[in-house]
């Protein structure tokens, strides 16, 4: 982004992208962050652009950082997608094939529709399996992702530290 090499990859015709506008505004923000001699910068132009691209981020309310990151990564990937014509692709069922083989097929199919520096750096693949409870047949899918949601377990036990300070501050708690 700092060297502007991304300009060679901008895909202005991608109907799923933003015509390179997101990539340009993000690049300008990164350049401001890395080249300023000031102790702080205002990312207001970046924030305003994000709000124009996605109504969810309109206004000054608190927003979910994960949703912003997902939007930013997906939007940058589409703006920098080298694939002009995205073919329709049917994903194969597992049919007993080894995980590695099927995962490779799904990933290659994904790259036939989305191929960008963002995919290369920030995307991964998640396996999900569905098993029929009656016949035991199992089917696997290998979906691409750019953020991985990991649920945090909830403990029933909560530990809290309490310090009591009485009215008479001469007595230690």
Secondary structure, 3 states (H helix, E strand, C coil): CCCCHHHHHCCCCCCCCCCCHHHHHHHHHHHHHHHCCCCCCCCHHHHHHHHHHCHHHCCCCCCCHHHHHHHHHHHHHHHCCCCCCCCCCCCCCCCCCCHHHHHHHHHHHHHCCCCCHHHHHHCEEEEEEEECCCCCCEEEEEEEECCCCCCCCCCCCCCCCCCCCCCCCCCCC
